[in-house]
Amino acid sequence: MQRSVVLSTLLFSLRVKGFAPSTQKASPQQDSQRAAKSICTFDETDFAGKVGDWPYTTADLNRLDNTDDSNFYDAPRFVTHIDDSAISVLTKYYQEEFSALNLENVDVLDLCSSWISHLPENIQYGKVVGVGMNAEELKANKQLTDYYVQDMNQKPSLEQFEENSFDVICNVVSVDYLTKPLELFQEMHRILRPNGVALMSFSNRCFATKAIAMWLQADDIGRLTIVGSYFHYSASWDSIEALDLKERREAPKRPSTQEIFANPALGLAWMNTAGEVAKNNAGDPMFVVKGVKK
């Protein structure tokens, strides 16, 4: 089946089944928080093929710039690639997920890591290992206990880690650059512990010349579906879920003209609050596709 047919089938299924409730067990408060974020859970009927039936071609994973990534990432970039609001909701989400594991120490692998990992501070960690492209960025990351410089498009193997080594694997705004996602997702499944979670997050920004072709051609729902399919075709995951972390706020009701004339400060307060709400809602989106290992 051609990739365009595969992807359109996935998109149709996701839109029809959208906003299905999450089935993962958690505390009542965590259940409520997650339900607000959950778009859908994927199941086998959402995909045209079975585990191992890789549907994507070299053209789907092609990029405008196929030169060596080590050249592109040679100079350190001590910048954030998403805005403060997106960082905040991602860190808050990590807090919920890590706490729900109910572990004394959480071992984390940060793939495509950089100088900051956005991990919550009030979690007890065991090891936090980063794998990324730039040694200076990784060295500057104070949350890492260890790191490896590795181009995962050249070497998707994570052979330096034994099976069942981590409780959590994170990847922040970099899944769109992966040219060998099948191999990498298979490795992620191998090194996660049972009940461990892989959290692949992304927004709507990217280096367009380095993002894969089908990513650039897809909308947000399509991108969630692409990442969900990476999980599905790579291994037998216990669950695959798509989430929208964006915290959208409602603008306060505008005071009447009479109320503003009677109390000008009321009008000013409304304008300031409405402006902040508009600024927040116009900020970067933040999506996650979560895979749980059996």
Secondary structure, DSSP 8 states (H G I E B T S, - for coil): --HHHHHHHHHHHHHHTTT--------HHHHHHHHHHEEEEE-GGGSSS-TT-----TTTT--S--S-HHHHTSS---S-SS-HHHHHHHHHHHHHHHHHT--SSEEEEEEEE-S-----TTS-EEEEEEEES-HHHHHH-TT-SEEEE--TTT----TTS-TT-EEEEEEES-GGG-S-HHHHHHHHHHHEEEEEEEEEEE-S---TTTS-HHHHH--HHHHHHHHHHHHHHHS-EEEEEEEE------------HHHHHH-HHHHHHHHHHHHHHHHHHTS---EEEEEEE-
